[in-house]
């Protein structure tokens, strides 16, 4: 299993746990997942894509438009991903 | 109308247009929205919150769990928002 697959698995597990039992502890897993994903350079748009895939799997009856809305959200997040990578790259140049 | 309300309005308009007519042009609006939101320091987690609010309004019948899933996604995105602001702050210190 490569890093990306491993991160997808972790996201799926943490989201499923949160949806079963929406307590602070389960939500705190979200923070841990976040740090781990950033560490392994998973972009914010990839997170949106993982989230969409998970919802498709968990709720196959979801209206198509709701799933389509994630393509728009992904496009918006892509801008944040680019801005973040630009900052990182500038920082490396300055070091 | 303050900047945040204005950004929420723009997000709502662009998302609604995209969901009516999912063409490249409508998706391109997502890129423009993204640049504008970054310019006005709207965080990625605020975008997730806007997206959730829009879906609640557009699809009032959505299963509660789907809406709950956005709270998890928001928690994950918060980490990206923090990482991005840290980079920005470092950059300002170095200038």
N, CA and C atoms of all chains as a GROMACS GRO file, in nm:
protein
  570
    1UNK      N    1   0.085  -0.120   0.000
    1UNK     CA    2   0.000   0.000   0.000
    1UNK      C    3   0.089   0.126   0.000
    2UNK      N    4   0.069   0.213  -0.097
    2UNK     CA    5   0.153   0.334  -0.098
    2UNK      C    6   0.095   0.439  -0.002
    3UNK      N    7   0.170   0.549   0.014
    3UNK     CA    8   0.130   0.651   0.112
    3UNK      C    9  -0.010   0.706   0.085
    4UNK      N   10  -0.037   0.731  -0.044
    4UNK     CA   11  -0.167   0.789  -0.077
    4UNK      C   12  -0.283   0.695  -0.041
    5UNK      N   13  -0.265   0.568  -0.076
    5UNK     CA   14  -0.369   0.469  -0.043
    5UNK      C   15  -0.386   0.459   0.108
    6UNK      N   16  -0.274   0.464   0.177
    6UNK     CA   17  -0.276   0.457   0.323
    6UNK      C   18  -0.352   0.578   0.382
    7UNK      N   19  -0.327   0.697   0.324
    7UNK     CA   20  -0.394   0.819   0.372
    7UNK      C   21  -0.544   0.811   0.343
    8UNK      N   22  -0.579   0.755   0.226
    8UNK     CA   23  -0.721   0.740   0.192
    8UNK      C   24  -0.790   0.647   0.291
    9UNK      N   25  -0.719   0.541   0.327
    9UNK     CA   26  -0.774   0.443   0.421
    9UNK      C   27  -0.796   0.510   0.558
   10UNK      N   28  -0.697   0.588   0.600
   10UNK     CA   29  -0.708   0.657   0.729
   10UNK      C   30  -0.823   0.757   0.729
   11UNK      N   31  -0.838   0.828   0.618
   11UNK     CA   32  -0.947   0.925   0.608
   11UNK      C   33  -1.081   0.853   0.618
   12UNK      N   34  -1.092   0.742   0.544
   12UNK     CA   35  -1.216   0.664   0.544
   12UNK      C   36  -1.250   0.614   0.685
   13UNK      N   37  -1.150   0.561   0.752
   13UNK     CA   38  -1.173   0.506   0.887
   13UNK      C   39  -1.217   0.616   0.984
   14UNK      N   40  -1.144   0.729   0.980
   14UNK     CA   41  -1.174   0.838   1.074
   14UNK      C   42  -1.311   0.900   1.046
   15UNK      N   43  -1.344   0.917   0.916
   15UNK     CA   44  -1.475   0.974   0.882
   15UNK      C   45  -1.587   0.879   0.924
   16UNK      N   46  -1.570   0.750   0.897
   16UNK     CA   47  -1.673   0.652   0.933
   16UNK      C   48  -1.694   0.650   1.084
   17UNK      N   49  -1.585   0.654   1.160
   17UNK     CA   50  -1.596   0.656   1.305
   17UNK      C   51  -1.671   0.782   1.349
   18UNK      N   52  -1.636   0.895   1.290
   18UNK     CA   53  -1.702   1.021   1.327
   18UNK      C   54  -1.852   1.014   1.300
   19UNK      N   55  -1.888   0.956   1.185
   19UNK     CA   56  -2.031   0.953   1.149
   19UNK      C   57  -2.110   0.856   1.237
   20UNK      N   58  -2.041   0.756   1.290
   20UNK     CA   59  -2.109   0.663   1.382
   20UNK      C   60  -2.129   0.728   1.519
   21UNK      N   61  -2.027   0.800   1.560
   21UNK     CA   62  -2.026   0.848   1.698
   21UNK      C   63  -1.965   0.989   1.700
   22UNK      N   64  -2.052   1.088   1.682
   22UNK     CA   65  -2.000   1.225   1.664
   22UNK      C   66  -1.959   1.292   1.794
   23UNK      N   67  -1.856   1.237   1.854
   23UNK     CA   68  -1.809   1.303   1.976
   23UNK      C   69  -1.677   1.377   1.950
   24UNK      N   70  -1.633   1.448   2.051
   24UNK     CA   71  -1.511   1.531   2.039
   24UNK      C   72  -1.389   1.445   2.004
   25UNK      N   73  -1.386   1.326   2.063
   25UNK     CA   74  -1.275   1.235   2.042
   25UNK      C   75  -1.262   1.198   1.893
   26UNK      N   76  -1.379   1.167   1.833
   26UNK     CA   77  -1.380   1.129   1.691
   26UNK      C   78  -1.342   1.248   1.604
   27UNK      N   79  -1.386   1.367   1.646
   27UNK     CA   80  -1.354   1.488   1.571
   27UNK      C   81  -1.204   1.520   1.583
   28UNK      N   82  -1.149   1.489   1.698
   28UNK     CA   83  -1.006   1.512   1.721
   28UNK      C   84  -0.921   1.428   1.626
   29UNK      N   85  -0.975   1.312   1.588
   29UNK     CA   86  -0.905   1.229   1.488
   29UNK      C   87  -0.888   1.308   1.357
   30UNK      N   88  -0.986   1.394   1.329
   30UNK     CA   89  -0.978   1.479   1.210
   30UNK      C   90  -0.855   1.568   1.211
   31UNK      N   91  -0.823   1.620   1.329
   31UNK     CA   92  -0.703   1.706   1.342
   31UNK      C   93  -0.577   1.624   1.317
   32UNK      N   94  -0.576   1.502   1.370
   32UNK     CA   95  -0.459   1.417   1.352
   32UNK      C   96  -0.441   1.378   1.205
   33UNK      N   97  -0.554   1.344   1.142
   33UNK     CA   98  -0.555   1.310   0.999
   33UNK      C   99  -0.501   1.428   0.918
   34UNK      N  100  -0.545   1.548   0.957
   34UNK     CA  101  -0.505   1.669   0.887
   34UNK      C  102  -0.353   1.686   0.889
   35UNK      N  103  -0.296   1.674   1.010
   35UNK     CA  104  -0.150   1.691   1.022
   35UNK      C  105  -0.075   1.586   0.940
   36UNK      N  106  -0.127   1.464   0.942
   36UNK     CA  107  -0.063   1.353   0.871
   36UNK      C  108  -0.069   1.376   0.719
   37UNK      N  109  -0.184   1.422   0.672
   37UNK     CA  110  -0.200   1.445   0.529
   37UNK      C  111  -0.110   1.560   0.482
   38UNK      N  112  -0.099   1.665   0.565
   38UNK     CA  113  -0.013   1.778   0.528
   38UNK      C  114   0.132   1.730   0.522
   39UNK      N  115   0.170   1.648   0.622
   39UNK     CA  116   0.306   1.594   0.627
   39UNK      C  117   0.341   1.518   0.499
   40UNK      N  118   0.244   1.445   0.446
   40UNK     CA  119   0.269   1.365   0.327
   40UNK      C  120   0.228   1.436   0.197
   41UNK      N  121   0.218   1.569   0.207
   41UNK     CA  122   0.188   1.651   0.089
   41UNK      C  123   0.061   1.614   0.014
   42UNK      N  124  -0.040   1.572   0.088
   42UNK     CA  125  -0.171   1.551   0.025
   42UNK      C  126  -0.235   1.689   0.014
   43UNK      N  127  -0.277   1.727  -0.106
   43UNK     CA  128  -0.329   1.863  -0.125
   43UNK      C  129  -0.474   1.875  -0.074
   44UNK      N  130  -0.518   1.999  -0.046
   44UNK     CA  131  -0.657   2.015   0.000
   44UNK      C  132  -0.759   1.964  -0.102
   45UNK      N  133  -0.726   1.978  -0.232
   45UNK     CA  134  -0.821   1.930  -0.333
   45UNK      C  135  -0.831   1.776  -0.332
   46UNK      N  136  -0.721   1.711  -0.295
   46UNK     CA  137  -0.727   1.564  -0.285
   46UNK      C  138  -0.815   1.521  -0.168
   47UNK      N  139  -0.815   1.603  -0.062
   47UNK     CA  140  -0.903   1.574   0.052
   47UNK      C  141  -1.050   1.580   0.007
   48UNK      N  142  -1.081   1.684  -0.072
   48UNK     CA  143  -1.219   1.699  -0.121
   48UNK      C  144  -1.258   1.576  -0.204
   49UNK      N  145  -1.165   1.532  -0.286
   49UNK     CA  146  -1.190   1.415  -0.369
   49UNK      C  147  -1.213   1.289  -0.283
   50UNK      N  148  -1.131   1.273  -0.179
   50UNK     CA  149  -1.149   1.159  -0.087
   50UNK      C  150  -1.286   1.167  -0.020
   51UNK      N  151  -1.322   1.289   0.022
   51UNK     CA  152  -1.449   1.307   0.092
   51UNK      C  153  -1.566   1.269  -0.001
   52UNK      N  154  -1.560   1.314  -0.124
   52UNK     CA  155  -1.664   1.281  -0.222
   52UNK      C  156  -1.673   1.129  -0.240
   53UNK      N  157  -1.559   1.064  -0.260
   53UNK     CA  158  -1.558   0.918  -0.279
   53UNK      C  159  -1.619   0.845  -0.160
   54UNK      N  160  -1.588   0.894  -0.040
   54UNK     CA  161  -1.643   0.832   0.080
   54UNK      C  162  -1.795   0.847   0.087
   55UNK      N  163  -1.843   0.967   0.053
   55UNK     CA  164  -1.988   0.989   0.057
   55UNK      C  165  -2.059   0.902  -0.047
   56UNK      N  166  -1.997   0.887  -0.164
   56UNK     CA  167  -2.055   0.803  -0.271
   56UNK      C  168  -2.069   0.659  -0.222
   57UNK      N  169  -1.968   0.617  -0.148
   57UNK     CA  170  -1.968   0.479  -0.099
   57UNK      C  171  -2.069   0.461   0.016
   58UNK      N  172  -2.069   0.560   0.107
   58UNK     CA  173  -2.155   0.549   0.225
   58UNK      C  174  -2.303   0.574   0.194
   59UNK      N  175  -2.327   0.667   0.098
   59UNK     CA  176  -2.466   0.704   0.066
   59UNK      C  177  -2.488   0.697  -0.085
   60UNK      N  178  -2.505   0.573  -0.137
   60UNK     CA  179  -2.516   0.558  -0.283
   60UNK      C  180  -2.640   0.627  -0.341
   61UNK      N  181  -2.736   0.661  -0.253
   61UNK     CA  182  -2.859   0.724  -0.303
   61UNK      C  183  -2.851   0.877  -0.310
   62UNK      N  184  -2.736   0.931  -0.278
   62UNK     CA  185  -2.721   1.079  -0.279
   62UNK      C  186  -2.756   1.137  -0.415
   63UNK      N  187  -2.829   1.252  -0.417
   63UNK     CA  188  -2.859   1.314  -0.547
   63UNK      C  189  -2.730   1.347  -0.624
   64UNK      N  190  -2.734   1.320  -0.754
   64UNK     CA  191  -2.616   1.346  -0.839
   64UNK      C  192  -2.563   1.488  -0.825
   65UNK      N  193  -2.657   1.583  -0.807
   65UNK     CA  194  -2.616   1.725  -0.799
   65UNK      C  195  -2.529   1.751  -0.676
   66UNK      N  196  -2.557   1.678  -0.570
   66UNK     CA  197  -2.478   1.695  -0.448
   66UNK      C  198  -2.334   1.650  -0.475
   67UNK      N  199  -2.323   1.539  -0.547
   67UNK     CA  200  -2.188   1.490  -0.582
   67UNK      C  201  -2.122   1.588  -0.680
   68UNK      N  202  -2.200   1.640  -0.775
   68UNK     CA  203  -2.146   1.738  -0.870
   68UNK      C  204  -2.092   1.860  -0.796
   69UNK      N  205  -2.159   1.898  -0.687
   69UNK     CA  206  -2.118   2.019  -0.614
   69UNK      C  207  -1.973   2.004  -0.564
   70UNK      N  208  -1.930   1.878  -0.543
   70UNK     CA  209  -1.792   1.856  -0.497
   70UNK      C  210  -1.690   1.890  -0.605
   71UNK      N  211  -1.731   1.881  -0.732
   71UNK     CA  212  -1.638   1.917  -0.840
   71UNK      C  213  -1.612   2.067  -0.837
   72UNK      N  214  -1.716   2.142  -0.802
   72UNK     CA  215  -1.699   2.288  -0.789
   72UNK      C  216  -1.611   2.319  -0.667
   73UNK      N  217  -1.643   2.253  -0.556
   73UNK     CA  218  -1.565   2.274  -0.434
   73UNK      C  219  -1.418   2.239  -0.456
   74UNK      N  220  -1.395   2.131  -0.532
   74UNK     CA  221  -1.259   2.087  -0.563
   74UNK      C  222  -1.185   2.195  -0.643
   75UNK      N  223  -1.256   2.254  -0.738
   75UNK     CA  224  -1.196   2.359  -0.822
   75UNK      C  225  -1.155   2.479  -0.734
   76UNK      N  226  -1.241   2.514  -0.640
   76UNK     CA  227  -1.211   2.626  -0.551
   76UNK      C  228  -1.091   2.590  -0.462
   77UNK      N  229  -1.089   2.469  -0.409
   77UNK     CA  230  -0.980   2.428  -0.320
   77UNK      C  231  -0.846   2.420  -0.392
   78UNK      N  232  -0.854   2.393  -0.522
   78UNK     CA  233  -0.732   2.384  -0.601
   78UNK      C  234  -0.652   2.514  -0.590
   79UNK      N  235  -0.723   2.626  -0.589
   79UNK     CA  236  -0.658   2.756  -0.575
   79UNK      C  237  -0.582   2.766  -0.443
   80UNK      N  238  -0.643   2.712  -0.336
   80UNK     CA  239  -0.578   2.713  -0.205
   80UNK      C  240  -0.455   2.623  -0.206
   81UNK      N  241  -0.468   2.508  -0.276
   81UNK     CA  242  -0.356   2.415  -0.286
   81UNK      C  243  -0.238   2.481  -0.357
   82UNK      N  244  -0.268   2.552  -0.466
   82UNK     CA  245  -0.164   2.620  -0.544
   82UNK      C  246  -0.098   2.728  -0.458
   83UNK      N  247  -0.180   2.809  -0.391
   83UNK     CA  248  -0.126   2.917  -0.307
   83UNK      C  249  -0.036   2.860  -0.199
   84UNK      N  250  -0.077   2.750  -0.139
   84UNK     CA  251   0.001   2.687  -0.032
   84UNK      C  252   0.136   2.636  -0.085
   85UNK      N  253   0.131   2.570  -0.202
   85UNK     CA  254   0.255   2.517  -0.260
   85UNK      C  255   0.349   2.630  -0.301
   86UNK      N  256   0.293   2.741  -0.347
   86UNK     CA  257   0.376   2.857  -0.382
   86UNK      C  258   0.449   2.910  -0.259
   87UNK      N  259   0.376   2.917  -0.148
   87UNK     CA  260   0.437   2.963  -0.023
   87UNK      C  261   0.549   2.870   0.020
   88UNK      N  262   0.522   2.739   0.009
   88UNK     CA  263   0.623   2.639   0.049
   88UNK      C  264   0.747   2.654  -0.036
   89UNK      N  265   0.725   2.671  -0.167
   89UNK     CA  266   0.836   2.679  -0.260
   89UNK      C  267   0.919   2.806  -0.234
   90UNK      N  268   0.850   2.917  -0.205
   90UNK     CA  269   0.920   3.042  -0.172
   90UNK      C  270   1.005   3.024  -0.046
   91UNK      N  271   0.946   2.952   0.049
   91UNK     CA  272   1.014   2.932   0.176
   91UNK      C  273   1.142   2.850   0.155
   92UNK      N  274   1.132   2.748   0.069
   92UNK     CA  275   1.251   2.666   0.042
   92UNK      C  276   1.360   2.747  -0.027
   93UNK      N  277   1.316   2.837  -0.117
   93UNK     CA  278   1.414   2.921  -0.187
   93UNK      C  279   1.487   3.014  -0.090
   94UNK      N  280   1.410   3.057   0.012
   94UNK     CA  281   1.469   3.154   0.106
   94UNK      C  282   1.558   3.088   0.210
   95UNK      N  283   1.548   2.955   0.220
   95UNK     CA  284   1.627   2.886   0.324
   95UNK      C  285   1.771   2.865   0.279
   96UNK      N  286  -2.310   4.562   0.287
   96UNK     CA  287  -2.265   4.420   0.287
   96UNK      C  288  -2.113   4.415   0.308
   97UNK      N  289  -2.069   4.340   0.408
   97UNK     CA  290  -1.924   4.336   0.429
   97UNK      C  291  -1.859   4.232   0.336
   98UNK      N  292  -1.726   4.229   0.338
   98UNK     CA  293  -1.654   4.145   0.242
   98UNK      C  294  -1.696   3.998   0.253
   99UNK      N  295  -1.707   3.951   0.378
   99UNK     CA  296  -1.741   3.810   0.399
   99UNK      C  297  -1.880   3.776   0.339
  100UNK      N  298  -1.975   3.863   0.366
  100UNK     CA  299  -2.110   3.840   0.311
  100UNK      C  300  -2.107   3.843   0.159
  101UNK      N  301  -2.027   3.934   0.107
  101UNK     CA  302  -2.014   3.947  -0.038
  101UNK      C  303  -1.952   3.820  -0.098
  102UNK      N  304  -1.852   3.766  -0.028
  102UNK     CA  305  -1.785   3.644  -0.076
  102UNK      C  306  -1.882   3.526  -0.069
  103UNK      N  307  -1.964   3.522   0.037
  103UNK     CA  308  -2.063   3.415   0.050
  103UNK      C  309  -2.164   3.421  -0.065
  104UNK      N  310  -2.203   3.543  -0.097
  104UNK     CA  311  -2.300   3.565  -0.207
  104UNK      C  312  -2.238   3.517  -0.339
  105UNK      N  313  -2.113   3.553  -0.361
  105UNK     CA  314  -2.046   3.514  -0.486
  105UNK      C  315  -2.033   3.362  -0.495
  106UNK      N  316  -2.002   3.300  -0.381
  106UNK     CA  317  -1.988   3.154  -0.380
  106UNK      C  318  -2.123   3.090  -0.415
  107UNK      N  319  -2.226   3.141  -0.352
  107UNK     CA  320  -2.361   3.088  -0.375
  107UNK      C  321  -2.401   3.100  -0.522
  108UNK      N  322  -2.376   3.217  -0.579
  108UNK     CA  323  -2.414   3.240  -0.719
  108UNK      C  324  -2.338   3.147  -0.813
  109UNK      N  325  -2.206   3.137  -0.790
  109UNK     CA  326  -2.122   3.057  -0.879
  109UNK      C  327  -2.156   2.908  -0.866
  110UNK      N  328  -2.179   2.863  -0.743
  110UNK     CA  329  -2.215   2.721  -0.723
  110UNK      C  330  -2.350   2.690  -0.787
  111UNK      N  331  -2.448   2.778  -0.767
  111UNK     CA  332  -2.581   2.756  -0.825
  111UNK      C  333  -2.573   2.750  -0.977
  112UNK      N  334  -2.495   2.841  -1.036
  112UNK     CA  335  -2.480   2.842  -1.183
  112UNK      C  336  -2.416   2.710  -1.228
  113UNK      N  337  -2.314   2.667  -1.154
  113UNK     CA  338  -2.246   2.543  -1.191
  113UNK      C  339  -2.342   2.424  -1.184
  114UNK      N  340  -2.427   2.421  -1.082
  114UNK     CA  341  -2.516   2.306  -1.067
  114UNK      C  342  -2.628   2.305  -1.173
  115UNK      N  343  -2.661   2.426  -1.224
  115UNK     CA  344  -2.762   2.432  -1.331
  115UNK      C  345  -2.701   2.388  -1.463
  116UNK      N  346  -2.579   2.428  -1.486
  116UNK     CA  347  -2.518   2.411  -1.617
  116UNK      C  348  -2.370   2.376  -1.599
  117UNK      N  349  -2.343   2.247  -1.587
  117UNK     CA  350  -2.207   2.206  -1.551
  117UNK      C  351  -2.109   2.209  -1.669
  118UNK      N  352  -2.085   2.329  -1.719
  118UNK     CA  353  -1.986   2.337  -1.826
  118UNK      C  354  -1.856   2.396  -1.775
  119UNK      N  355  -1.757   2.399  -1.864
  119UNK     CA  356  -1.623   2.446  -1.829
  119UNK      C  357  -1.625   2.592  -1.781
  120UNK      N  358  -1.711   2.669  -1.848
  120UNK     CA  359  -1.722   2.812  -1.818
  120UNK      C  360  -1.766   2.832  -1.671
  121UNK      N  361  -1.867   2.753  -1.632
  121UNK     CA  362  -1.919   2.764  -1.495
  121UNK      C  363  -1.813   2.716  -1.395
  122UNK      N  364  -1.737   2.614  -1.435
  122UNK     CA  365  -1.633   2.561  -1.347
  122UNK      C  366  -1.519   2.664  -1.334
  123UNK      N  367  -1.495   2.735  -1.443
  123UNK     CA  368  -1.391   2.838  -1.443
  123UNK      C  369  -1.422   2.948  -1.342
  124UNK      N  370  -1.552   2.973  -1.322
  124UNK     CA  371  -1.592   3.070  -1.219
  124UNK      C  372  -1.538   3.028  -1.082
  125UNK      N  373  -1.529   2.895  -1.061
  125UNK     CA  374  -1.476   2.843  -0.936
  125UNK      C  375  -1.332   2.888  -0.914
  126UNK      N  376  -1.254   2.891  -1.022
  126UNK     CA  377  -1.114   2.938  -1.010
  126UNK      C  378  -1.110   3.085  -0.974
  127UNK      N  379  -1.199   3.162  -1.038
  127UNK     CA  380  -1.202   3.306  -1.009
  127UNK      C  381  -1.242   3.332  -0.863
  128UNK      N  382  -1.345   3.258  -0.820
  128UNK     CA  383  -1.393   3.266  -0.681
  128UNK      C  384  -1.279   3.234  -0.585
  129UNK      N  385  -1.203   3.131  -0.620
  129UNK     CA  386  -1.094   3.085  -0.536
  129UNK      C  387  -0.990   3.198  -0.516
  130UNK      N  388  -0.949   3.259  -0.627
  130UNK     CA  389  -0.849   3.367  -0.618
  130UNK      C  390  -0.900   3.483  -0.533
  131UNK      N  391  -1.029   3.515  -0.553
  131UNK     CA  392  -1.091   3.626  -0.481
  131UNK      C  393  -1.098   3.596  -0.331
  132UNK      N  394  -1.135   3.474  -0.297
  132UNK     CA  395  -1.146   3.436  -0.156
  132UNK      C  396  -1.009   3.436  -0.088
  133UNK      N  397  -0.908   3.390  -0.161
  133UNK     CA  398  -0.772   3.389  -0.104
  133UNK      C  399  -0.727   3.534  -0.080
  134UNK      N  400  -0.756   3.619  -0.180
  134UNK     CA  401  -0.719   3.760  -0.170
  134UNK      C  402  -0.779   3.824  -0.044
  135UNK      N  403  -0.902   3.787  -0.012
  135UNK     CA  404  -0.969   3.847   0.104
  135UNK      C  405  -0.954   3.762   0.232
  136UNK      N  406  -0.853   3.675   0.231
  136UNK     CA  407  -0.821   3.594   0.350
  136UNK      C  408  -0.936   3.508   0.402
  137UNK      N  409  -1.017   3.458   0.312
  137UNK     CA  410  -1.120   3.361   0.353
  137UNK      C  411  -1.047   3.226   0.363
  138UNK      N  412  -1.058   3.161   0.479
  138UNK     CA  413  -0.982   3.038   0.500
  138UNK      C  414  -1.048   2.918   0.431
  139UNK      N  415  -0.971   2.812   0.405
  139UNK     CA  416  -1.033   2.694   0.341
  139UNK      C  417  -1.148   2.636   0.425
  140UNK      N  418  -1.135   2.645   0.558
  140UNK     CA  419  -1.244   2.590   0.640
  140UNK      C  420  -1.372   2.673   0.628
  141UNK      N  421  -1.355   2.803   0.601
  141UNK     CA  422  -1.475   2.886   0.580
  141UNK      C  423  -1.544   2.848   0.448
  142UNK      N  424  -1.463   2.808   0.350
  142UNK     CA  425  -1.521   2.764   0.222
  142UNK      C  426  -1.606   2.638   0.246
  143UNK      N  427  -1.554   2.546   0.328
  143UNK     CA  428  -1.629   2.423   0.357
  143UNK      C  429  -1.761   2.458   0.425
  144UNK      N  430  -1.755   2.554   0.516
  144UNK     CA  431  -1.875   2.596   0.586
  144UNK      C  432  -1.976   2.659   0.487
  145UNK      N  433  -1.928   2.742   0.396
  145UNK     CA  434  -2.017   2.801   0.294
  145UNK      C  435  -2.080   2.692   0.209
  146UNK      N  436  -1.997   2.593   0.172
  146UNK     CA  437  -2.047   2.485   0.087
  146UNK      C  438  -2.158   2.408   0.158
  147UNK      N  439  -2.134   2.378   0.284
  147UNK     CA  440  -2.236   2.307   0.363
  147UNK      C  441  -2.366   2.389   0.369
  148UNK      N  442  -2.354   2.517   0.398
  148UNK     CA  443  -2.474   2.603   0.408
  148UNK      C  444  -2.552   2.606   0.276
  149UNK      N  445  -2.476   2.611   0.166
  149UNK     CA  446  -2.541   2.612   0.035
  149UNK      C  447  -2.616   2.482   0.008
  150UNK      N  448  -2.553   2.369   0.044
  150UNK     CA  449  -2.619   2.240   0.020
  150UNK      C  450  -2.744   2.227   0.107
  151UNK      N  451  -2.736   2.277   0.230
  151UNK     CA  452  -2.853   2.272   0.320
  151UNK      C  453  -2.970   2.350   0.260
  152UNK      N  454  -2.935   2.461   0.197
  152UNK     CA  455  -3.038   2.547   0.139
  152UNK      C  456  -3.094   2.486   0.010
  153UNK      N  457  -3.003   2.433  -0.072
  153UNK     CA  458  -3.044   2.379  -0.203
  153UNK      C  459  -3.114   2.243  -0.190
  154UNK      N  460  -3.069   2.162  -0.093
  154UNK     CA  461  -3.125   2.026  -0.078
  154UNK      C  462  -3.166   2.002   0.068
  155UNK      N  463  -3.279   2.058   0.107
  155UNK     CA  464  -3.319   2.048   0.249
  155UNK      C  465  -3.345   1.903   0.294
  156UNK      N  466  -3.360   1.812   0.196
  156UNK     CA  467  -3.388   1.672   0.231
  156UNK      C  468  -3.262   1.588   0.252
  157UNK      N  469  -3.146   1.650   0.240
  157UNK     CA  470  -3.020   1.575   0.253
  157UNK      C  471  -3.012   1.502   0.387
  158UNK      N  472  -2.964   1.375   0.386
  158UNK     CA  473  -2.950   1.306   0.515
  158UNK      C  474  -2.860   1.383   0.611
  159UNK      N  475  -2.902   1.386   0.738
  159UNK     CA  476  -2.825   1.459   0.839
  159UNK      C  477  -2.679   1.417   0.845
  160UNK      N  478  -2.654   1.288   0.821
  160UNK     CA  479  -2.517   1.237   0.828
  160UNK      C  480  -2.427   1.300   0.721
  161UNK      N  481  -2.487   1.329   0.607
  161UNK     CA  482  -2.409   1.391   0.499
  161UNK      C  483  -2.365   1.531   0.544
  162UNK      N  484  -2.459   1.601   0.608
  162UNK     CA  485  -2.425   1.735   0.659
  162UNK      C  486  -2.322   1.724   0.771
  163UNK      N  487  -2.340   1.623   0.857
  163UNK     CA  488  -2.243   1.602   0.966
  163UNK      C  489  -2.104   1.577   0.910
  164UNK      N  490  -2.097   1.509   0.796
  164UNK     CA  491  -1.966   1.476   0.738
  164UNK      C  492  -1.886   1.604   0.709
  165UNK      N  493  -1.958   1.715   0.684
  165UNK     CA  494  -1.890   1.841   0.658
  165UNK      C  495  -1.818   1.895   0.782
  166UNK      N  496  -1.869   1.859   0.900
  166UNK     CA  497  -1.802   1.905   1.022
  166UNK      C  498  -1.665   1.836   1.034
  167UNK      N  499  -1.660   1.711   0.991
  167UNK     CA  500  -1.533   1.639   0.991
  167UNK      C  501  -1.439   1.700   0.886
  168UNK      N  502  -1.494   1.722   0.766
  168UNK     CA  503  -1.414   1.781   0.658
  168UNK      C  504  -1.360   1.918   0.699
  169UNK      N  505  -1.444   1.994   0.769
  169UNK     CA  506  -1.404   2.128   0.816
  169UNK      C  507  -1.287   2.117   0.915
  170UNK      N  508  -1.295   2.019   1.002
  170UNK     CA  509  -1.187   1.997   1.100
  170UNK      C  510  -1.055   1.966   1.030
  171UNK      N  511  -1.064   1.883   0.926
  171UNK     CA  512  -0.943   1.847   0.850
  171UNK      C  513  -0.889   1.970   0.778
  172UNK      N  514  -0.978   2.047   0.717
  172UNK     CA  515  -0.935   2.165   0.642
  172UNK      C  516  -0.875   2.273   0.732
  173UNK      N  517  -0.918   2.274   0.856
  173UNK     CA  518  -0.866   2.371   0.951
  173UNK      C  519  -0.714   2.359   0.962
  174UNK      N  520  -0.665   2.236   0.959
  174UNK     CA  521  -0.521   2.211   0.963
  174UNK      C  522  -0.450   2.275   0.844
  175UNK      N  523  -0.514   2.266   0.728
  175UNK     CA  524  -0.454   2.327   0.608
  175UNK      C  525  -0.456   2.479   0.620
  176UNK      N  526  -0.566   2.532   0.677
  176UNK     CA  527  -0.577   2.676   0.697
  176UNK      C  528  -0.466   2.726   0.789
  177UNK      N  529  -0.443   2.653   0.897
  177UNK     CA  530  -0.339   2.692   0.994
  177UNK      C  531  -0.201   2.686   0.927
  178UNK      N  532  -0.176   2.576   0.854
  178UNK     CA  533  -0.045   2.560   0.787
  178UNK      C  534  -0.023   2.675   0.688
  179UNK      N  535  -0.128   2.712   0.616
  179UNK     CA  536  -0.117   2.819   0.517
  179UNK      C  537  -0.087   2.953   0.585
  180UNK      N  538  -0.159   2.980   0.696
  180UNK     CA  539  -0.137   3.108   0.765
  180UNK      C  540   0.002   3.113   0.828
  181UNK      N  541   0.052   2.999   0.873
  181UNK     CA  542   0.188   2.995   0.928
  181UNK      C  543   0.290   3.031   0.820
  182UNK      N  544   0.269   2.975   0.701
  182UNK     CA  545   0.359   3.005   0.590
  182UNK      C  546   0.356   3.154   0.556
  183UNK      N  547   0.234   3.210   0.554
  183UNK     CA  548   0.218   3.352   0.523
  183UNK      C  549   0.290   3.437   0.625
  184UNK      N  550   0.274   3.400   0.751
  184UNK     CA  551   0.332   3.476   0.859
  184UNK      C  552   0.485   3.469   0.855
  185UNK      N  553   0.539   3.350   0.824
  185UNK     CA  554   0.684   3.335   0.809
  185UNK      C  555   0.736   3.422   0.696
  186UNK      N  556   0.657   3.426   0.587
  186UNK     CA  557   0.698   3.502   0.470
  186UNK      C  558   0.705   3.651   0.504
  187UNK      N  559   0.605   3.697   0.580
  187UNK     CA  560   0.605   3.838   0.618
  187UNK      C  561   0.724   3.871   0.707
  188UNK      N  562   0.758   3.778   0.798
  188UNK     CA  563   0.873   3.800   0.886
  188UNK      C  564   1.002   3.811   0.806
  189UNK      N  565   1.009   3.732   0.697
  189UNK     CA  566   1.132   3.728   0.619
  189UNK      C  567   1.147   3.846   0.524
  190UNK      N  568   1.034   3.918   0.504
  190UNK     CA  569   1.040   4.029   0.408
  190UNK      C  570   1.101   4.154   0.471
   0.00000   0.00000   0.00000
